[in-house]
Amino acid sequence: MRKWIRSAKLSYLALLGMVLLAGCEKNNYLVLNPQGPVAQEELRLIIISVILTAIVILPVIAIFVYILVRYRDKPGNKAPYQPEWADSKVLEIIWWGIPVVIIAILGYFTAQTTLNLTKPPVKDVKPMVVQVTSMNWKWMFTYPEKNIATVNYAEIPAGVPVQFILTSDSNINSFWVPQLGGQEYTMPGMSLGLWLQADKTGEYFGSGANFTGKGFAHMQFRVKSVSQADFDKWAADVKKSSPVLTKDGYKKLSAPSLEKELSFSSYPKGLFQDIVNKNGGEYYQHMNNMGDNNAMTSMDTKK
């Protein structure tokens, strides 16, 4: 039995070592490689959750192994046998009390993090708005301040909080850029807000996180973070050299299909709000992104 326990320990340590070493590769475990304040805040919550969970799991595993060894059925085992033993108030307080305390602590940190993420990550920088529409099987990004649009990629300035306003013109999907923050749903007829920010320049992987038919595996996009000067130059180049997205062009784009990366120098006035409304948004105003964010979503209607 001792030999078996020793082998189990070695196997566990080897497995743990492989997992930890694999995390050293920069491109692996994107969630554990935050590149912005939102993702860093969420990683902190993940670490706290793991620690609190380990407080329960590790002792339970240790007690389980101890019981297997101490009370195993073998000749000469001197472990006490108490068939009339029924309960222990002390043990019941421990195995109910500790989880209650852990859940209360985890609930506090979860609520704190959730409230923090409903506001811009930094307060001393003017935020920008990017409207996101998920379709089968592509992503469209519209920039109301620049009146330009892109498909399957987005550029944002580094160090600037970005309010992504999300909706869907097809199935429910999930917008996710792991290194910048957690996912948020895109839903027909609704506009939901998600604050993200990249601390430095770079390119970040983005993807849908929901099954949406045969092309769902191709619902990936990239988010490129550049300096403010490069962002302004990129927007000006798109404005100057890209084609116009017309209503007929959008109708064709929104049909189920796979698309490469595209750019448009302008798009129809009020396009984003029209997408929300045509999917029932005018009947679900109480569920749309309201307050300051609602003003943001309507910016393109004022152009």
Residue pairs with C-beta under 8 A, 6 or more apart in sequence:
1 69
1 72
5 65
5 69
22 28
22 29
23 29
23 32
26 33
30 178
30 179
30 205
31 39
31 43
31 46
31 178
31 179
32 43
32 46
33 179
34 40
34 42
34 43
34 179
34 180
35 179
35 180
35 198
35 199
35 200
35 202
35 204
35 225
36 121
36 179
36 180
36 181
36 196
36 197
36 198
36 199
37 121
37 122
37 197
37 199
38 117
38 121
38 180
38 181
38 182
38 195
38 196
38 197
39 178
39 179
39 180
39 181
39 182
41 113
41 116
41 117
42 113
42 117
42 181
42 182
44 113
45 109
45 110
45 113
48 106
48 109
49 106
52 102
52 105
52 106
53 102
55 98
55 102
56 98
56 99
56 102
70 79
71 77
71 79
117 181
117 195
118 195
119 195
120 127
120 161
120 163
120 195
120 197
121 161
121 195
121 196
121 197
122 159
122 161
122 197
125 159
125 160
125 161
126 160
127 160
127 161
127 162
127 163
127 195
128 143
128 145
128 156
128 157
128 160
128 161
128 162
128 163
129 143
129 144
129 145
129 162
129 163
129 165
129 296
129 297
129 299
130 141
130 142
130 143
130 154
130 156
130 162
130 163
130 164
130 165
131 141
131 142
131 143
131 144
131 164
131 165
131 167
131 272
131 297
131 300
132 139
132 140
132 141
132 154
132 164
132 165
132 166
132 167
132 175
132 186
133 139
133 140
133 142
133 167
133 168
133 169
133 186
133 272
133 275
134 166
134 167
134 168
134 169
134 170
134 171
134 173
134 175
134 186
134 208
134 219
135 168
135 169
135 170
135 253
135 254
135 256
136 170
136 171
136 212
136 213
136 215
136 256
136 257
137 212
137 213
137 215
137 216
137 218
137 219
137 256
137 257
137 258
138 151
138 152
138 219
138 253
138 257
138 258
138 259
139 151
139 152
139 175
139 206
139 208
139 219
139 221
140 149
140 150
140 151
140 253
141 149
141 150
141 151
141 153
141 154
142 148
142 149
142 267
142 271
142 272
142 300
143 149
143 235
144 272
144 296
144 299
144 300
144 303
145 299
146 235
146 238
146 239
147 239
147 266
147 267
147 300
147 303
148 235
148 238
148 239
148 242
148 263
148 264
148 265
148 266
148 267
149 245
149 263
149 264
149 266
149 267
150 238
150 261
150 262
150 263
150 264
151 253
151 259
151 260
151 261
151 262
151 263
152 220
152 221
152 222
152 259
152 260
152 261
152 262
153 221
153 222
153 223
153 224
153 261
154 206
154 221
154 222
154 223
154 224
155 223
155 224
155 225
155 226
155 231
155 234
155 235
156 162
156 198
156 223
156 224
156 225
156 226
156 231
157 225
157 226
157 227
157 228
157 231
158 198
158 199
158 200
158 201
158 225
158 226
158 227
158 228
159 197
159 198
159 199
159 200
159 228
160 197
160 228
161 195
161 196
161 197
162 195
162 196
162 197
163 193
163 194
163 195
163 293
163 296
164 175
164 184
164 193
164 194
164 195
164 196
165 191
165 192
165 193
165 272
165 289
165 293
165 296
165 297
166 175
166 184
166 185
166 186
166 187
166 191
166 192
166 193
166 194
167 186
167 187
167 188
167 189
167 190
167 191
167 192
167 272
167 275
167 276
167 279
167 281
168 186
168 187
168 188
168 279
169 188
169 254
169 275
169 279
170 188
170 212
170 254
170 256
171 188
171 210
171 212
171 213
172 185
172 186
172 187
172 188
172 210
172 212
173 185
173 186
173 208
173 209
173 210
173 212
173 219
174 183
174 184
174 185
174 186
174 208
174 209
174 210
175 183
175 184
175 185
175 186
175 194
175 206
175 208
175 209
176 182
176 183
176 184
176 206
176 207
176 208
176 209
177 196
177 204
177 205
177 206
177 223
178 204
178 205
179 204
179 205
180 196
180 197
180 198
180 204
180 223
181 194
181 195
181 196
183 209
184 192
184 193
184 194
185 192
185 210
186 192
188 279
188 280
189 276
189 277
189 279
189 280
189 281
189 283
189 284
190 276
190 281
190 284
190 287
190 288
190 289
191 272
191 276
191 281
191 288
191 289
191 293
191 294
191 297
192 289
193 289
193 293
198 204
198 223
198 225
200 225
201 225
201 226
201 227
202 224
202 225
203 222
203 223
203 224
203 225
204 222
204 223
204 224
204 225
205 220
205 222
206 220
206 221
206 222
206 223
207 219
207 220
207 221
208 216
208 219
208 220
210 216
212 219
213 256
215 256
215 257
215 258
218 258
226 234
238 263
238 264
238 265
239 265
239 266
240 265
241 265
242 263
242 264
242 265
243 264
243 265
244 264
244 265
244 266
244 267
245 253
245 264
245 266
245 267
245 268
245 271
246 268
247 268
249 264
250 267
250 268
250 271
253 259
267 300
268 274
269 300
269 301
269 303
270 300
270 301
271 300
272 297
272 300
273 281
273 297
273 298
273 300
273 301
276 288
276 297
281 288
288 294
288 297
289 296
289 297
